[in-house]
């Protein structure tokens, strides 16, 4: 297979703190021999596990980039044993544009893995992570939130895996992260996801949904920062004690957890995030916007559970995810 053209501007294996870039050649109208420069920090001390921490897999999600920028600035190599690879803005073109997908090729990085070394800009980024960075990692943290179109209760999550031993290790890592909620996440379509390829490689993989609306809050950033530190301590890389917090354990037992809009209109929420609902309870109304004098359509819960996600903007289209439910399966300290 052809080599990926991405080149790190720093030594990924040297001890100490190094700040640099993943430089991806990209010829364009305003720069014939230009590059996409993806910021990167590596902190290393001796031998030990490698953690790969990434944010902005989708460019309109901000808790990860904020927490990882601070981690890159403050992580002391004298207090770690091993290596931490920090990429705050995986899909850097999308991040700079404030978009979920890349403005260069419209690529959704988290649906592009394993990528291609000779493909589009987004495919090359995916390939570099899949073939160069992921094989080096023992534990992976991929920050997400709802971006501009969804809002979530703040949770760390893992997936149901066929490998029971890997499942147990991932569950322990999720618990260590210490988010207010911990989710056994069900995906609508897991093809092409960073999660999927990392798990197939046998990596301990933790992801998050820490809010949404195309912004961050003081609470959501604090959860992300604490989670970074906790996970490094859990991995045996960082010295210190894990900051334990109560976390409600959630599961998504079936696709009934997802409610999709069949209408075009304006949303009236009838339930707020984090509220318990019963099957048949009204979750939202969608009001028509083409004329007055028409009643709204009511959307109802398909199961008993907790409202963990909702469509964020006030307007919605057919096919948009309107709401997501999950069931509480216990709490832990």
VOPAGU-2260 file (C-alpha; in pm, 1 decimal, decimal comma):
REM VOPAGU-2260
SITE   aa  ch    i         X         Y         Z
SITE  UNK   A    0       0,0       0,0       0,0
SITE  UNK   A    1     117,0     352,9     -77,5
SITE  UNK   A    2     271,7     556,6     205,5
SITE  UNK   A    3      56,1     828,2     360,6
SITE  UNK   A    4     185,6    1178,0     270,9
SITE  UNK   A    5     122,9    1310,5     623,8
SITE  UNK   A    6     449,7    1385,0     802,4
SITE  UNK   A    7     484,4    1478,4    1171,7
SITE  UNK   A    8     704,8    1781,4    1228,8
SITE  UNK   A    9     819,6    1646,2    1567,5
SITE  UNK   A   10     970,6    1320,2    1688,0
SITE  UNK   A   11     684,3    1105,6    1820,8
SITE  UNK   A   12     923,2     876,7    2011,4
SITE  UNK   A   13    1149,6    1125,5    2193,5
SITE  UNK   A   14    1124,9    1197,8    2565,4
SITE  UNK   A   15    1001,3    1536,3    2686,5
SITE  UNK   A   16     731,0    1770,4    2556,6
SITE  UNK   A   17     710,6    1846,2    2185,1
SITE  UNK   A   18     457,1    2068,4    2012,4
SITE  UNK   A   19     425,8    2050,7    1636,8
SITE  UNK   A   20     202,8    1945,7    1351,1
SITE  UNK   A   21      89,4    1664,8    1130,8
SITE  UNK   A   22     166,1    1824,3     793,9
SITE  UNK   A   23     -59,4    1708,7     509,4
SITE  UNK   A   24      39,1    1838,4     162,7
SITE  UNK   A   25    -261,1    2003,5      -1,9
SITE  UNK   A   26    -224,6    2190,4    -329,2
SITE  UNK   A   27    -493,2    2453,3    -375,3
SITE  UNK   A   28    -566,4    2780,7    -552,5
SITE  UNK   A   29    -413,0    3003,0    -285,6
SITE  UNK   A   30    -109,0    2781,5    -212,7
SITE  UNK   A   31      24,4    2557,9    -490,0
SITE  UNK   A   32     258,1    2372,0    -253,5
SITE  UNK   A   33      46,8    2426,7      55,5
SITE  UNK   A   34     -30,3    2199,6     350,2
SITE  UNK   A   35    -297,2    2133,3     609,8
SITE  UNK   A   36    -119,7    2175,1     945,4
SITE  UNK   A   37    -289,6    1968,1    1218,1
SITE  UNK   A   38    -165,0    2073,4    1566,0
SITE  UNK   A   39      -6,9    1795,6    1769,3
SITE  UNK   A   40     160,2    1751,3    2109,0
SITE  UNK   A   41     350,8    1448,0    2233,6
SITE  UNK   A   42     450,8    1413,2    2599,8
SITE  UNK   A   43     675,8    1118,5    2680,0
SITE  UNK   A   44     884,4     986,0    2966,6
SITE  UNK   A   45    1059,2     651,9    2933,1
SITE  UNK   A   46     879,2     328,1    2855,6
SITE  UNK   A   47     515,9     260,8    2933,3
SITE  UNK   A   48     167,2     270,1    2780,9
SITE  UNK   A   49      69,1     510,3    2503,9
SITE  UNK   A   50    -252,3     710,9    2522,0
SITE  UNK   A   51    -399,5     872,1    2210,0
SITE  UNK   A   52    -635,6    1158,8    2300,6
SITE  UNK   A   53    -822,6    1333,1    2018,1
SITE  UNK   A   54   -1087,9    1601,1    1973,0
SITE  UNK   A   55   -1275,8    1765,7    1684,5
SITE  UNK   A   56   -1324,9    1442,4    1494,6
SITE  UNK   A   57   -1626,8    1654,0    1405,6
SITE  UNK   A   58   -1533,7    2017,9    1373,3
SITE  UNK   A   59   -1827,0    2176,1    1559,0
SITE  UNK   A   60   -1764,6    2001,1    1893,5
SITE  UNK   A   61   -1559,5    2191,7    2149,1
SITE  UNK   A   62   -1521,0    2019,5    2486,8
SITE  UNK   A   63   -1245,0    1792,8    2359,4
SITE  UNK   A   64   -1040,6    2067,2    2191,8
SITE  UNK   A   65   -1062,0    2286,5    2502,4
SITE  UNK   A   66    -962,5    2010,7    2744,1
SITE  UNK   A   67    -684,5    1885,4    2517,9
SITE  UNK   A   68    -537,7    2230,0    2455,9
SITE  UNK   A   69    -501,3    2267,9    2832,8
SITE  UNK   A   70    -359,2    1916,2    2867,9
SITE  UNK   A   71     -99,6    1988,1    2597,7
SITE  UNK   A   72      -0,9    2307,1    2777,4
SITE  UNK   A   73      21,0    2170,3    3131,6
SITE  UNK   A   74     108,0    1798,3    3120,6
SITE  UNK   A   75     445,1    1750,5    3293,3
SITE  UNK   A   76     661,2    1464,9    3158,1
SITE  UNK   A   77     817,9    1426,8    3502,2
SITE  UNK   A   78     478,6    1309,6    3632,4
SITE  UNK   A   79     410,7    1050,0    3364,7
SITE  UNK   A   80     548,4     711,3    3267,8
SITE  UNK   A   81     483,3     637,3    2903,4
SITE  UNK   A   82     352,1     858,4    2627,3
SITE  UNK   A   83      52,3    1081,0    2556,2
SITE  UNK   A   84     -26,1    1177,1    2195,7
SITE  UNK   A   85    -261,8    1476,7    2190,2
SITE  UNK   A   86    -447,0    1584,4    1874,1
SITE  UNK   A   87    -704,4    1848,1    1975,9
SITE  UNK   A   88    -837,9    1898,1    1621,4
SITE  UNK   A   89    -843,7    1572,2    1421,8
SITE  UNK   A   90   -1042,7    1713,6    1132,0
SITE  UNK   A   91    -863,5    2047,0    1135,9
SITE  UNK   A   92   -1027,6    2192,0     820,8
SITE  UNK   A   93   -1372,5    2117,5     965,5
SITE  UNK   A   94   -1274,1    2264,2    1302,5
SITE  UNK   A   95   -1150,1    2590,1    1152,6
SITE  UNK   A   96   -1474,8    2622,0     956,9
SITE  UNK   A   97   -1693,7    2536,1    1259,2
SITE  UNK   A   98   -1851,2    2252,3    1061,8
SITE  UNK   A   99   -1917,6    1886,1    1127,0
SITE  UNK   A  100   -1756,8    1793,1     794,4
SITE  UNK   A  101   -1457,2    1922,3     602,4
SITE  UNK   A  102   -1511,4    2226,9     380,6
SITE  UNK   A  103   -1241,8    2087,8     148,3
SITE  UNK   A  104   -1406,3    1760,7      46,3
SITE  UNK   A  105   -1725,1    1745,8     260,8
SITE  UNK   A  106   -1570,9    1445,0     433,4
SITE  UNK   A  107   -1718,6    1325,8     761,7
SITE  UNK   A  108   -1401,0    1196,7     927,2
SITE  UNK   A  109   -1590,9     970,1    1166,3
SITE  UNK   A  110   -1751,6     787,1     873,0
SITE  UNK   A  111   -1431,7     761,9     666,2
SITE  UNK   A  112   -1213,9     506,0     848,7
SITE  UNK   A  113    -994,4     325,2     761,6
SITE  UNK   A  114    -938,9     591,3     496,4
SITE  UNK   A  115    -698,1     588,1     202,8
SITE  UNK   A  116    -342,5     718,8     172,5
SITE  UNK   A  117    -411,7     834,8    -183,9
SITE  UNK   A  118    -764,8     962,2    -125,5
SITE  UNK   A  119    -919,2    1294,0     -32,2
SITE  UNK   A  120    -784,5    1512,9     247,8
SITE  UNK   A  121   -1027,6    1353,3     494,3
SITE  UNK   A  122    -943,1    1001,8     375,6
SITE  UNK   A  123    -570,9    1073,0     421,8
SITE  UNK   A  124    -627,5    1194,0     779,2
SITE  UNK   A  125    -829,2     880,0     856,2
SITE  UNK   A  126    -561,9     657,3     703,2
SITE  UNK   A  127    -283,0     820,5     907,0
SITE  UNK   A  128    -470,0     768,6    1231,7
SITE  UNK   A  129    -566,2     412,0    1136,0
SITE  UNK   A  130    -226,0     291,8    1011,7
SITE  UNK   A  131      20,2     507,6    1207,5
SITE  UNK   A  132    -120,1     642,2    1534,7
SITE  UNK   A  133    -374,6     377,0    1640,2
SITE  UNK   A  134    -128,1      85,5    1626,3
SITE  UNK   A  135      92,8     277,3    1870,9
SITE  UNK   A  136    -186,0     332,7    2125,7
SITE  UNK   A  137    -288,6     123,7    2423,4
SITE  UNK   A  138    -584,7     342,4    2519,4
SITE  UNK   A  139    -780,5     588,9    2303,8
SITE  UNK   A  140   -1006,5     877,3    2404,0
SITE  UNK   A  141   -1213,8    1034,9    2126,4
SITE  UNK   A  142   -1409,7    1338,5    2247,0
SITE  UNK   A  143   -1752,6    1410,9    2099,4
SITE  UNK   A  144   -2056,5    1622,9    2174,7
SITE  UNK   A  145   -2370,6    1699,8    1979,2
SITE  UNK   A  146   -2227,5    1970,4    1757,8
SITE  UNK   A  147   -2467,6    2224,3    1612,2
SITE  UNK   A  148   -2761,7    1986,9    1564,2
SITE  UNK   A  149   -2787,0    1775,4    1880,0
SITE  UNK   A  150   -2766,3    1822,0    2256,5
SITE  UNK   A  151   -2684,9    1542,3    2503,4
SITE  UNK   A  152   -2677,1    1474,7    2872,5
SITE  UNK   A  153   -2301,0    1448,8    2945,8
SITE  UNK   A  154   -2182,6    1090,1    2916,6
SITE  UNK   A  155   -1874,9     879,2    2849,7
SITE  UNK   A  156   -1949,1     570,2    2646,5
SITE  UNK   A  157   -1829,4     240,3    2508,5
SITE  UNK   A  158   -1989,9     -21,3    2284,7
SITE  UNK   A  159   -2101,8    -378,8    2331,9
SITE  UNK   A  160   -1806,6    -583,0    2206,1
SITE  UNK   A  161   -1773,3    -951,5    2112,6
SITE  UNK   A  162   -1444,2    -975,3    2307,4
SITE  UNK   A  163   -1546,2   -1005,1    2673,5
SITE  UNK   A  164   -1199,7    -921,5    2805,0
SITE  UNK   A  165   -1173,5    -607,7    2590,6
SITE  UNK   A  166   -1528,3    -515,4    2694,0
SITE  UNK   A  167   -1431,3    -534,9    3061,2
SITE  UNK   A  168   -1121,1    -320,5    3009,5
SITE  UNK   A  169   -1320,3     -61,9    2816,6
SITE  UNK   A  170   -1588,4     -57,6    3086,7
SITE  UNK   A  171   -1326,0       3,1    3355,8
SITE  UNK   A  172   -1181,6     291,6    3151,7
SITE  UNK   A  173   -1526,1     444,4    3100,4
SITE  UNK   A  174   -1591,4     421,8    3474,0
SITE  UNK   A  175   -1258,0     590,0    3546,9
SITE  UNK   A  176   -1341,6     880,7    3314,9
SITE  UNK   A  177   -1607,4     980,0    3565,9
SITE  UNK   A  178   -1877,8    1148,6    3356,1
SITE  UNK   A  179   -2218,6    1210,8    3517,1
SITE  UNK   A  180   -2358,7     936,2    3291,7
SITE  UNK   A  181   -2192,5     624,4    3148,4
SITE  UNK   A  182   -2351,5     480,7    2834,5
SITE  UNK   A  183   -2346,5     147,5    2655,7
SITE  UNK   A  184   -2389,8     320,4    2321,8
SITE  UNK   A  185   -2582,2     182,7    2025,2
SITE  UNK   A  186   -2491,2     335,4    1688,7
SITE  UNK   A  187   -2730,3     388,6    1399,7
SITE  UNK   A  188   -2448,7     289,2    1161,6
SITE  UNK   A  189   -2098,4     207,4    1287,1
SITE  UNK   A  190   -1939,8     163,3     941,8
SITE  UNK   A  191   -1641,2     391,8     891,3
SITE  UNK   A  192   -1618,5     509,0    1251,4
SITE  UNK   A  193   -1293,1     569,3    1440,9
SITE  UNK   A  194   -1449,0     366,9    1724,1
SITE  UNK   A  195   -1506,2      62,6    1506,1
SITE  UNK   A  196   -1156,4      35,4    1364,2
SITE  UNK   A  197    -992,2      98,7    1703,3
SITE  UNK   A  198   -1203,3    -171,1    1867,7
SITE  UNK   A  199   -1123,3    -416,9    1587,0
SITE  UNK   A  200    -755,0    -355,5    1665,0
SITE  UNK   A  201    -820,6    -451,0    2027,8
SITE  UNK   A  202    -769,3     -99,0    2163,2
SITE  UNK   A  203    -938,5      22,8    2480,9
SITE  UNK   A  204   -1159,8     293,9    2332,3
SITE  UNK   A  205   -1366,0     551,3    2522,3
SITE  UNK   A  206   -1574,4     819,4    2358,0
SITE  UNK   A  207   -1807,5    1088,6    2491,4
SITE  UNK   A  208   -2110,4    1301,8    2423,6
SITE  UNK   A  209   -2071,3    1599,7    2656,6
SITE  UNK   A  210   -2333,9    1849,2    2545,6
SITE  UNK   A  211   -2397,7    2014,1    2212,6
SITE  UNK   A  212   -2552,4    2308,0    2038,9
SITE  UNK   A  213   -2225,5    2398,6    1869,0
SITE  UNK   A  214   -2071,3    2534,9    2187,7
SITE  UNK   A  215   -1941,3    2427,5    2528,0
SITE  UNK   A  216   -2033,3    2512,0    2886,4
SITE  UNK   A  217   -1825,9    2553,4    3200,2
SITE  UNK   A  218   -1972,3    2225,1    3327,2
SITE  UNK   A  219   -1905,1    2026,1    3010,1
SITE  UNK   A  220   -1545,1    2146,8    2981,6
SITE  UNK   A  221   -1482,9    2064,0    3349,2
SITE  UNK   A  222   -1610,8    1709,6    3286,1
SITE  UNK   A  223   -1376,1    1675,8    2987,3
SITE  UNK   A  224   -1072,8    1803,6    3178,6
SITE  UNK   A  225   -1136,2    1576,2    3476,0
SITE  UNK   A  226   -1194,2    1282,7    3242,0
SITE  UNK   A  227    -858,4    1334,9    3067,3
SITE  UNK   A  228    -671,1    1330,0    3394,5
SITE  UNK   A  229    -867,2    1035,9    3535,6
SITE  UNK   A  230    -813,2     824,7    3225,5
SITE  UNK   A  231    -437,1     887,3    3223,9
SITE  UNK   A  232    -417,6     783,3    3588,5
SITE  UNK   A  233    -630,8     475,7    3516,1
SITE  UNK   A  234    -395,6     379,8    3231,1
SITE  UNK   A  235     -96,0     396,8    3463,6
SITE  UNK   A  236      57,4     687,2    3271,8
SITE  UNK   A  237      -3,3     980,2    3510,1
SITE  UNK   A  238      72,1     990,1    3881,2
SITE  UNK   A  239    -214,5    1078,0    4117,0
SITE  UNK   A  240    -552,4     963,0    4242,6
SITE  UNK   A  241    -861,4     929,4    4024,9
SITE  UNK   A  242   -1125,3    1188,4    4113,3
SITE  UNK   A  243   -1426,7     966,0    4167,6
SITE  UNK   A  244   -1777,2    1093,3    4091,9
SITE  UNK   A  245   -2118,0     930,4    4090,2
SITE  UNK   A  246   -2217,8     815,8    3741,6
SITE  UNK   A  247   -2553,5     681,3    3629,5
SITE  UNK   A  248   -2514,7     373,7    3409,7
SITE  UNK   A  249   -2727,3     377,3    3094,9
SITE  UNK   A  250   -2794,9     133,1    2813,5
SITE  UNK   A  251   -2958,4     160,4    2471,4
SITE  UNK   A  252   -3120,0    -182,0    2436,2
SITE  UNK   A  253   -3264,7    -143,3    2086,4
SITE  UNK   A  254   -3319,3      92,8    1796,2
SITE  UNK   A  255   -3644,7     195,4    1965,8
SITE  UNK   A  256   -3418,7     437,7    2151,9
SITE  UNK   A  257   -3408,4     661,7    1842,9
SITE  UNK   A  258   -3697,7     882,9    1735,2
SITE  UNK   A  259   -3671,5    1045,2    1391,1
SITE  UNK   A  260   -3875,1    1328,4    1249,0
SITE  UNK   A  261   -4108,3    1266,2     959,0
SITE  UNK   A  262   -4205,9    1631,2     938,2
SITE  UNK   A  263   -4065,0    1968,5     840,7
SITE  UNK   A  264   -4132,8    2238,0    1096,0
SITE  UNK   A  265   -4064,5    2399,2    1431,9
SITE  UNK   A  266   -3996,7    2192,0    1744,0
SITE  UNK   A  267   -4177,2    2247,6    2070,4
SITE  UNK   A  268   -3997,5    2037,4    2336,0
SITE  UNK   A  269   -4233,9    1875,2    2584,6
SITE  UNK   A  270   -3960,5    1704,0    2790,0
SITE  UNK   A  271   -3619,6    1834,2    2893,4
SITE  UNK   A  272   -3289,6    1646,8    2879,6
SITE  UNK   A  273   -3240,4    1410,1    3171,3
SITE  UNK   A  274   -3611,9    1364,3    3241,1
SITE  UNK   A  275   -3766,6    1020,9    3283,4
SITE  UNK   A  276   -4048,7     930,5    3045,5
SITE  UNK   A  277   -4288,7     642,2    3001,2
SITE  UNK   A  278   -4376,3     477,9    2673,1
SITE  UNK   A  279   -4638,9     694,7    2503,5
SITE  UNK   A  280   -4541,4    1017,3    2680,4
SITE  UNK   A  281   -4522,7    1318,1    2452,1
SITE  UNK   A  282   -4159,2    1415,0    2381,6
SITE  UNK   A  283   -4211,0    1699,7    2135,5
SITE  UNK   A  284   -4447,2    1864,5    1895,6
SITE  UNK   A  285   -4354,7    1975,2    1545,8
SITE  UNK   A  286   -4550,1    2277,4    1431,8
SITE  UNK   A  287   -4599,7    2349,8    1061,4
SITE  UNK   A  288   -4430,9    2664,7     935,2
SITE  UNK   A  289   -4591,4    2698,8     593,7
SITE  UNK   A  290   -4920,6    2844,0     723,6
SITE  UNK   A  291   -5126,1    2914,4    1035,5
SITE  UNK   A  292   -5434,6    2723,1    1146,8
SITE  UNK   A  293   -5278,4    2376,4    1124,7
SITE  UNK   A  294   -5222,4    2162,0    1435,8
SITE  UNK   A  295   -4880,0    2027,9    1530,7
SITE  UNK   A  296   -4780,3    1664,7    1505,7
SITE  UNK   A  297   -4702,7    1495,5    1836,6
SITE  UNK   A  298   -4401,6    1264,6    1878,7
SITE  UNK   A  299   -4411,7    1018,4    2167,7
SITE  UNK   A  300   -4172,0     795,6    2355,5
SITE  UNK   A  301   -4140,8     445,4    2213,2
SITE  UNK   A  302   -4024,7     301,2    2546,0
SITE  UNK   A  303   -3974,8     381,8    2912,3
SITE  UNK   A  304   -3647,0     562,4    2967,5
SITE  UNK   A  305   -3446,5     878,5    3007,1
SITE  UNK   A  306   -3425,3    1153,1    2744,6
SITE  UNK   A  307   -3050,2    1160,6    2672,8
SITE  UNK   A  308   -3041,4    1356,4    2346,6
SITE  UNK   A  309   -3257,7    1595,9    2150,2
SITE  UNK   A  310   -3248,4    1788,7    1825,1
SITE  UNK   A  311   -3097,8    2125,4    1902,6
SITE  UNK   A  312   -3202,5    2394,0    1650,8
SITE  UNK   A  313   -3560,0    2513,6    1662,3
SITE  UNK   A  314   -3630,7    2395,1    1307,6
SITE  UNK   A  315   -3624,8    2031,9    1195,9
SITE  UNK   A  316   -3649,7    1837,2     868,8
SITE  UNK   A  317   -3776,1    1488,5     782,7
SITE  UNK   A  318   -3512,4    1229,6     870,3
SITE  UNK   A  319   -3347,4    1437,5    1142,6
SITE  UNK   A  320   -3297,3    1268,3    1478,1
SITE  UNK   A  321   -3555,7    1423,5    1707,7
SITE  UNK   A  322   -3474,8    1247,0    2035,4
SITE  UNK   A  323   -3281,2     959,4    2188,8
SITE  UNK   A  324   -3384,4     753,0    2490,0
SITE  UNK   A  325   -3182,1     525,3    2715,2
SITE  UNK   A  326   -3262,2     307,7    3014,2
SITE  UNK   A  327   -3100,3     341,4    3354,0
SITE  UNK   A  328   -2932,1      18,2    3461,1
SITE  UNK   A  329   -2769,2     130,4    3783,6
SITE  UNK   A  330   -2532,7     382,6    3938,7
SITE  UNK   A  331   -2181,4     358,3    4070,2
SITE  UNK   A  332   -1945,4     559,3    4286,6
